[in-house]
Amino acid sequence: MKNKLVYCFLAVLFVLSSSFAFHKFYVGVFQVNYAAEKKMLQITSRIFIDDLNNAMEKKYHKKTFVGTSKERPEDVELLKKYLSEHFSIKVNGQSKTIVFLSKEVEADDVLVCYSRIQNVDKFKTLEIANTILVDWNSEQQNITHITAFDTKKSILFTESSRKEVLKY
């Protein structure tokens, strides 16, 4: 009888623990602000460090340590390359150069990157393409908030939705 109770207890424990199993959430958060007085688009990216390093290793076949104590200058150069290949903005149909400014680590596991696009006059359309980490993980979602002309819009980029055109 005692063995049956132990087995029953273990079975219930297994079912409960497996039903509440931890599932990692793959998300990046991006903010694009139009500063009309500066004629500039300011871009802030928040990406999980481990996911970013894994994606860059897969793409470039090199182990990287961005955002860690082992970070090297060549890791930062690969980061800049990766960001430029996977995040782009067109203003009124014209591709614009995104300039990487700096980065910092937030909460020990998130890399915050700051970038900008200068000489942006008033515009009618913004086309944003965001495939950061999507090729590495099909579950990746990139939430992108855009603030321009006193309006805020949000876009969810996924494996099946990689580009969006916003009209102003």
C-alpha positions in Angstrom: 0.0 0.0 0.0 2.8 2.4 0.9 4.6 1.7 -2.5 1.3 2.6 -4.3 1.1 5.9 -2.5 4.7 6.7 -3.3 4.2 5.9 -7.0 1.0 7.8 -7.1 2.7 10.8 -5.4 5.6 10.7 -7.8 3.2 10.4 -10.8 1.3 13.5 -9.7 4.5 15.4 -9.0 5.8 14.5 -12.5 2.6 15.6 -14.2 2.5 18.9 -12.2 6.1 19.7 -12.8 5.9 18.9 -16.5 2.8 21.0 -17.0 4.6 24.0 -15.5 7.8 23.5 -17.4 9.8 26.7 -18.1 9.5 27.9 -21.6 11.9 30.7 -22.7 10.3 33.7 -24.4 12.3 34.9 -27.4 11.7 38.6 -27.8 13.6 41.8 -28.7 12.3 45.3 -28.1 13.1 48.1 -30.4 12.3 51.8 -30.2 12.5 54.2 -33.1 12.0 57.9 -32.2 11.8 60.7 -34.8 13.4 63.8 -33.3 12.2 66.5 -35.7 14.2 69.3 -34.1 17.4 67.3 -34.7 16.3 65.8 -38.0 17.2 62.4 -36.7 15.8 58.9 -36.1 17.0 57.6 -32.8 17.0 53.8 -32.4 17.3 51.8 -29.2 17.5 48.0 -29.4 17.1 45.6 -26.4 18.2 42.0 -27.2 19.0 39.1 -24.9 22.8 38.6 -24.8 22.9 34.8 -25.0 20.5 34.7 -28.0 22.5 37.4 -29.8 25.8 35.6 -29.3 24.2 32.3 -30.4 22.8 33.9 -33.5 26.1 35.6 -34.5 28.0 32.3 -33.9 25.6 30.5 -36.2 25.8 33.2 -38.9 29.5 34.0 -38.8 30.8 30.6 -37.5 32.8 32.4 -34.8 32.2 32.3 -31.0 31.3 35.8 -29.8 31.1 37.2 -26.3 29.2 40.5 -26.8 28.0 41.9 -23.5 30.1 39.6 -21.3 33.4 40.0 -19.5 35.1 38.1 -22.3 34.0 40.6 -25.0 36.6 41.5 -27.6 36.8 44.3 -30.1 36.2 41.9 -33.0 33.0 40.8 -31.2 31.7 44.4 -31.3 32.6 44.7 -35.0 30.6 41.6 -35.7 27.7 43.0 -33.6 27.7 46.2 -35.8 27.8 44.0 -38.9 25.0 41.8 -37.6 22.7 44.7 -36.7 23.3 46.4 -40.1 22.4 43.2 -41.9 19.3 42.5 -39.9 17.7 45.9 -39.1 17.2 48.5 -41.8 15.1 51.6 -42.4 14.0 53.3 -45.6 12.7 56.9 -45.4 10.4 57.8 -48.3 11.6 54.7 -50.1 15.3 55.6 -49.7 17.7 53.4 -47.7 19.3 55.2 -44.9 22.6 54.5 -43.1 22.2 53.5 -39.5 25.1 54.6 -37.4 25.9 52.5 -34.3 26.7 54.8 -31.3 27.1 52.7 -28.2 25.9 49.8 -26.2 25.4 48.8 -22.5 24.3 45.8 -20.5 21.0 46.0 -18.7 19.9 43.6 -16.0 22.9 41.3 -16.7 21.2 39.6 -19.7 20.0 42.3 -22.0 22.2 44.2 -24.5 20.9 47.8 -25.2 22.3 49.3 -28.4 21.9 52.9 -29.4 22.0 54.0 -33.0 20.8 56.9 -35.2 20.0 58.1 -38.7 20.9 61.7 -39.3 19.5 64.2 -41.8 16.0 63.0 -41.8 13.6 65.7 -42.9 9.8 65.4 -42.6 8.7 62.1 -44.2 5.6 60.4 -45.5 6.7 56.7 -45.2 9.1 54.6 -43.1 9.9 51.1 -44.2 11.4 49.0 -41.4 12.8 45.6 -41.8 13.7 43.7 -38.6 15.0 40.1 -38.8 17.3 40.2 -35.7 17.6 36.7 -34.3 14.7 35.4 -36.5 17.0 33.3 -38.7 18.5 31.8 -35.6 15.2 31.0 -33.9 11.8 30.8 -35.7 10.1 31.6 -32.3 11.8 35.0 -32.1 9.5 38.1 -32.0 10.7 41.7 -32.3 8.4 44.3 -31.0 9.2 47.7 -32.6 7.7 50.9 -31.3 7.8 53.9 -33.6 7.2 57.5 -32.3 6.9 60.2 -34.9 4.8 63.3 -35.4 3.1 62.9 -32.0 1.9 59.4 -32.8 3.1 56.0 -31.5 2.8 52.8 -33.6 3.9 49.3 -32.7 4.8 46.5 -35.1 5.5 42.8 -34.3 8.1 41.3 -36.5 8.3 37.5 -36.7 9.6 34.8 -39.1 6.6 35.4 -41.3 6.4 39.2 -40.9 9.8 40.8 -41.5 9.1 44.1 -43.1 6.5 46.8 -42.6 5.7 50.2 -44.3 4.3 52.9 -42.1 2.5 55.9 -43.6 2.4 59.4 -42.0 
